[in-house]
Amino acid sequence: MSIAATRALLVPGGLLFLTTPDVGSPLARAAGARWPHLKPLEHLTYFSRPTLRALLDRAGFEVLLLRSMGRVRNLGLALERLEHFSWRLARAARALVPAAWERLNLP
């Protein structure tokens, strides 16, 4: 369904809540081709904040809020994901981080 078709389905004053990965985020830019949200079978188009805002403006939406949601992950998972970007850096980080700290939650 197109964004214009979605707009047509809303009643006057209706709201659209949308979540999508941000291809312009610092993590996406740093990871490049290793960015975990590069999923061609799942994501047909990738948006940055400016391109998402432009799409919504062209479809007649008034953007009320555009922000990052963030996630809470434990340090162990963060170290595991670090391996996708640099196994050397991940190995060094694991050597420096006590195993008990891997259960700590991070924003």
N, C-alpha and C positions, 0 to 999 in steps of 0.2 A: 504494500500500500504506500502510495506517495505521501509526502508531507502535506501537499495540497488537499489530498483526499481526506487525510486525518483532520485537517482544519475544517473541512466541510461537515464532518460528523459532529463537531463540538456544538453544543448549544451556546447561545450568546452568554458571555461571561465564563464559559467553561475553561478549564485549565488543562494543559498538557504537561505531564512530567516525563522527562526523557533522561535516560542515562546512556552514555557511550564512552568508550575509551578516548582519551585525548592524545591524538597523534603529535600534538605540539608540546606535550609535557616534557619537562627535563628528563624524566626517565626514558620516555620514548626516543627522544633525540640522542641520549647517551647510548641506549641499547642498539639503535639502528635496526638492522635485520634480525637481531635477537630479541626484539621487544616481544614479550609474551602475548600481546593482543593482536599480533599479525596472524590472523586466522582467515585465510581467503575463503574458506567454505562457510564461515560464520559472519564475517564482516565484508559486505560488498563495497562499502565506502568508508573512508576514515576521515574524521573531522578533528580540527583544532578548534579552540574557542572562537577565533574570528570566522572560520568557515561555517561553523554551526550557527553562529549568530546571523551571518549573512543568509543562510538557508531559511532560517525562521523568519527573518525580516521579509524576505521575498515572498514567503507564503502567507504573509499578513499577520503573523504572531507578534504580540508585544512581549519581549523578553523581560520578565520580572526579576529573575535571578539566574545567574550562571556561575556555578562554583564547583570546586572539586569536592568529592565526597570523602575521599580517603578511605583507608581500611586499617584495621588493627590486625597485626600479624605478630607471631612470636619470633624472637630472634633466631631460633633454629630454622624456621622457614625462610627468613630473610637471608640467612647464610646459604641455605640450599639454593635459593633463587640466584644468589650472587654467582654461583657456579656457571650459570647460563651466560654470564657476561665475561667472567674471567676466572678460570679455574685456579690460576696462580694467586689471585687476590683472595679467593674463597679459602684456599688452603692456608694462607697467611692469617686470615681472620679467624679461622677455626683454631689455629695454634695459639692465638692470643685470647680468645674468649673461653672462659671456663664453661665446662659442659652444663653446669647448673644454671647458668645465665641463659641458655637456649630456650628456657621456658618463659622468659620475660616477654611481656606483650609490648609492642611498639606501634605507634600511630603510623 
